[in-house]
Amino acid sequence: MTTLPLSDDHVAPSDDYMGFVGVTTGSSSIMKVFPLWADILGLPTRTLVGHDLPMDATPSVYREMVERIRDDKHHRGALVTTHKMNVFAAASDLFDELDPFAVSCSEISSISKRGAKLIGRAKDPLTVDLALNDFLPADHFARTGAEVIILGAGGSGTALSWALSERADAPARITVTARTQDKLDHLREVHRQHGTPDDLIRYVVTPHATDADALVEAAPPGSVIANATGLGKDRPGSPLTDAVVFPERAWAWEFNYRGSLEFLHQAAAQSDRRALQVVDGWRYFIHGWSQVVADVFEIELTPDTVDRLAAAAESVR
């Protein structure tokens, strides 16, 4: 069940609000950021309510959550983080509309309403691309011949592999890892339906962190190494061991901005010696939230508006 129910004591019965479905929502910066964004965007509410679900929640818990969002006229919609693939698996039939990304990637990261209709969208392929373009030069892969190692085949890893396959400046090869074969089989099917070239993506089972180390160490200079596992945020740890050696001039991208962030610290410890560029998940956080807020409240975002939202968020980081 939810740690914070969908109508908690801090929300009056007549007040509209937005929801945040996660694991430890109370420690997210968005709780301080959302009221500032509400003022900038002129939203009808400054209230964000966290719905904390355990990572091993049962399908019935997800269905109840979606039903309560649907049936509460004051609940405007929600952003879903860690649970986005589980929400799709357990409750996709409760939605009146699902966008193509949600169907293809089997995930729902944005829950919104349009009249009596409940809408599910997968915003990650868009938001991860926006975040990637914020730091990586547009000609990086063509200029360097670099590859990408995506550690994790969940929602964020799927989104990044999708975005990279659509990129004009595509990498020479994308390697996606997972601890078990079933997740990679699902991802392979997503790319098959999408029409991704067969030779672009390599799917590798890495049951041990040392297996992932070997893939990272074999990547060419300048490669992007992304931690899309959730380790370091929802659970402590890293998909790599402390003995890993990053490729020279690599971009180490930690998708998280809060938590124990072991992967980020591993990369930072080698940043001078290996000439690494180390990036945390702050801009991914900005784009992820701003796109869902725009979806829930039916507003258009311009680059200037996103910059204003980013500046406001930075003030409370």
C-alpha positions in Angstrom: 0.0 0.0 0.0 1.0 3.6 -0.3 3.1 5.1 2.5 1.4 8.4 1.7 -2.2 7.7 0.6 -3.7 9.5 -2.4 -5.6 11.9 -0.2 -3.4 12.5 2.8 -3.9 14.8 5.8 -2.1 17.6 4.1 -4.5 17.8 1.2 -7.9 19.3 1.8 -10.8 17.4 0.1 -11.5 20.4 -2.2 -7.9 21.0 -3.3 -6.4 19.9 -6.6 -3.0 18.3 -6.5 -0.5 16.3 -8.5 1.0 12.9 -7.5 4.5 11.5 -7.5 4.7 7.7 -7.6 8.1 6.5 -6.3 10.0 4.7 -3.6 11.3 7.4 -1.3 9.5 10.5 -2.7 9.9 12.6 0.4 13.7 12.9 -0.1 13.3 14.1 -3.7 14.2 17.8 -4.5 10.9 18.0 -6.4 9.1 18.5 -3.1 10.7 21.9 -2.8 10.9 22.6 -6.5 7.3 22.0 -7.4 5.8 25.0 -5.7 8.3 27.2 -7.3 7.5 25.8 -10.7 3.8 26.1 -10.0 4.3 29.9 -9.6 6.4 30.2 -12.8 4.0 28.2 -14.9 0.8 29.5 -13.3 -0.4 26.1 -12.3 -3.8 25.7 -10.5 -2.1 24.0 -7.5 1.2 24.2 -5.6 0.6 20.8 -3.9 2.6 17.6 -4.8 1.7 14.4 -2.9 4.2 11.5 -2.8 2.9 8.0 -3.2 5.6 5.6 -1.9 5.4 2.0 -3.0 7.8 -0.8 -2.2 9.9 -2.1 -5.1 8.2 -5.5 -4.7 4.7 -4.1 -4.7 2.1 -6.6 -6.0 0.0 -5.9 -9.2 -3.1 -5.3 -7.1 -1.3 -2.3 -5.3 -0.5 -0.7 -8.7 -4.1 -1.2 -9.9 -5.5 0.3 -6.8 -3.2 3.3 -7.1 -4.2 3.9 -10.7 -7.9 3.5 -10.0 -7.7 6.0 -7.2 -5.9 8.5 -9.4 -8.6 8.0 -12.0 -11.5 8.3 -9.7 -10.3 11.3 -7.5 -11.5 14.4 -9.3 -9.0 16.5 -7.5 -6.0 14.4 -8.5 -4.7 16.0 -11.7 -2.2 13.2 -12.6 1.1 11.8 -11.6 4.7 11.2 -12.5 5.9 7.6 -12.1 9.6 6.9 -11.5 10.9 3.5 -10.4 7.6 1.7 -10.9 6.8 2.8 -14.5 7.3 -0.7 -16.1 5.3 -2.3 -13.2 2.5 0.2 -13.6 2.2 -0.8 -17.3 2.3 -4.5 -16.6 -0.3 -4.4 -13.9 -2.6 -1.7 -14.9 -2.3 -0.7 -18.6 -5.8 -1.9 -19.3 -7.2 0.8 -17.0 -6.0 3.6 -19.3 -8.2 4.9 -22.1 -5.2 6.0 -24.1 -1.6 4.9 -24.2 1.0 6.6 -26.4 3.2 4.6 -28.9 6.2 4.9 -26.6 4.2 3.5 -23.6 3.1 0.5 -25.7 6.5 -0.1 -27.4 8.5 0.3 -24.2 5.9 -1.3 -21.9 6.1 1.6 -19.4 4.1 4.5 -18.1 5.9 7.5 -16.6 3.2 10.1 -17.0 -0.5 9.7 -15.9 -2.8 12.5 -17.0 -6.5 13.2 -17.5 -8.4 14.7 -20.4 -12.0 15.0 -19.3 -13.1 11.5 -18.4 -10.2 9.8 -20.2 -7.1 8.5 -18.3 -4.0 8.8 -20.4 -0.7 7.0 -20.0 2.5 8.2 -21.7 6.1 7.2 -21.6 8.1 10.4 -21.6 11.6 8.9 -20.9 12.7 8.5 -24.6 12.1 12.3 -25.0 13.5 13.4 -21.7 16.6 11.2 -21.8 17.4 12.6 -25.3 17.0 16.2 -24.0 19.3 15.5 -21.1 21.9 13.8 -23.4 21.9 16.7 -25.7 22.6 19.1 -22.8 26.1 17.7 -22.3 27.2 15.6 -25.3 28.4 17.4 -28.4 26.1 16.8 -31.4 29.0 15.3 -33.5 30.6 13.3 -30.7 30.1 9.8 -32.0 30.9 10.6 -35.7 34.1 12.4 -34.6 35.3 9.8 -32.1 33.9 6.5 -33.1 32.9 6.0 -29.5 30.4 3.5 -28.2 27.8 3.5 -25.4 27.5 1.1 -22.5 24.1 1.2 -20.9 24.2 -0.5 -17.5 20.6 -1.6 -16.9 17.7 -2.6 -19.2 14.8 -1.2 -17.2 12.8 1.8 -18.2 15.6 4.4 -18.3 18.0 2.0 -20.1 15.3 1.2 -22.6 14.6 4.9 -23.2 18.3 5.7 -23.7 18.8 2.9 -26.2 15.7 4.0 -28.0 16.9 7.7 -28.1 20.4 6.7 -29.3 19.0 4.6 -32.1 17.1 7.6 -33.3 20.0 10.0 -33.0 21.5 11.5 -36.3 24.9 11.1 -34.7 24.5 7.5 -33.7 27.2 5.6 -31.8 29.2 2.8 -33.4 27.6 0.3 -31.1 25.3 0.3 -28.1 25.7 -2.4 -25.4 22.9 -2.9 -22.9 23.4 -5.0 -19.8 21.1 -6.8 -17.4 21.5 -9.3 -14.6 19.0 -11.7 -16.2 18.2 -12.7 -19.8 14.5 -12.0 -19.7 14.9 -8.3 -19.4 17.2 -8.3 -22.4 14.8 -10.4 -24.4 12.1 -7.8 -23.7 14.4 -5.0 -24.8 15.3 -6.8 -28.0 11.6 -7.2 -28.8 11.1 -3.5 -28.2 13.8 -2.7 -30.7 12.6 -5.2 -33.2 9.2 -3.6 -33.2 10.8 -0.2 -33.5 12.8 -1.3 -36.5 16.2 -0.6 -34.9 19.1 -2.1 -37.0 20.1 -5.5 -35.7 23.8 -4.8 -35.6 23.5 -1.5 -33.6 22.7 -3.0 -30.2 24.4 -5.7 -28.3 22.6 -7.4 -25.4 24.8 -8.8 -22.6 23.9 -10.6 -19.4 26.1 -9.5 -16.6 25.3 -11.6 -13.5 28.3 -10.2 -11.6 29.7 -6.7 -11.4 33.0 -7.9 -12.7 31.3 -8.9 -16.0 30.1 -5.3 -16.4 33.7 -4.1 -15.5 35.0 -6.1 -18.5 32.6 -4.5 -20.9 33.4 -1.0 -19.7 37.1 -1.5 -19.8 36.9 -2.8 -23.4 35.0 0.2 -24.7 36.8 2.7 -26.9 38.0 6.1 -25.7 35.3 8.7 -25.5 32.5 6.2 -24.9 29.5 7.0 -22.8 29.1 4.8 -19.8 25.6 5.2 -18.3 24.3 3.9 -15.0 20.6 3.2 -15.6 20.2 0.5 -13.0 18.8 2.5 -10.1 21.7 1.3 -7.9 22.9 4.2 -5.9 19.4 5.7 -5.5 16.7 3.2 -4.7 19.2 0.7 -3.4 22.8 1.2 -2.4 25.6 0.0 -4.7 26.9 0.3 -8.2 26.7 -2.0 -11.2 30.5 -1.8 -11.3 33.2 -2.8 -8.8 35.7 -0.2 -7.4 38.4 -1.9 -9.5 36.9 -0.9 -12.8 39.0 1.2 -15.2 36.9 3.6 -17.3 38.0 4.2 -20.9 40.1 7.3 -21.4 38.0 10.5 -22.1 34.8 8.7 -21.4 31.6 10.3 -20.4 30.3 8.7 -17.1 26.6 9.4 -16.8 25.0 8.7 -13.5 21.2 8.9 -14.1 20.6 9.7 -10.4 21.2 12.9 -8.7 20.4 11.8 -5.1 21.2 8.8 -3.0 24.5 7.1 -2.2 25.7 7.5 -5.9 28.5 4.9 -5.8 28.8 4.8 -9.6 29.3 8.6 -9.6 31.9 8.4 -7.0 33.7 5.6 -8.8 33.9 7.8 -11.9 34.9 10.9 -10.1 37.8 9.1 -8.4 39.2 8.5 -11.9 38.2 11.7 -13.6 41.7 13.3 -13.6 43.7 10.2 -14.3 41.4 9.0 -17.1 40.3 12.5 -18.3 36.7 11.6 -17.7 33.6 13.8 -18.0 31.4 13.0 -15.1 27.7 13.9 -15.3 25.0 13.4 -12.7 21.3 13.1 -13.2 20.2 16.6 -12.4 19.3 17.7 -15.9 17.6 14.4 -16.5 15.6 15.2 -13.4 14.7 18.7 -14.7 13.6 17.5 -18.1 11.8 14.4 -16.7 9.7 16.4 -14.3 9.1 19.4 -16.5 7.8 17.3 -19.4 5.4 15.4 -17.1 4.2 18.6 -15.4 3.5 20.0 -18.9 1.6 16.9 -19.8 -0.5 16.8 -16.7 -1.5 20.4 -16.9 -1.7 20.7 -20.7 0.9 23.5 -21.1 3.6 24.0 -23.8 7.2 24.3 -22.7 9.7 26.5 -24.6 13.5 26.3 -24.1 13.4 29.6 -22.3 10.7 28.3 -19.9 12.8 25.2 -19.2 15.8 27.4 -18.4 13.7 29.4 -15.9 12.5 26.1 -14.3 16.1 24.8 -14.1 17.2 28.1 -12.5 14.5 27.9 -9.9 15.3 24.2 -9.2 19.0 25.0 -8.8 18.1 27.5 -6.0 16.9 24.7 -3.7 19.3 21.9 -4.9 
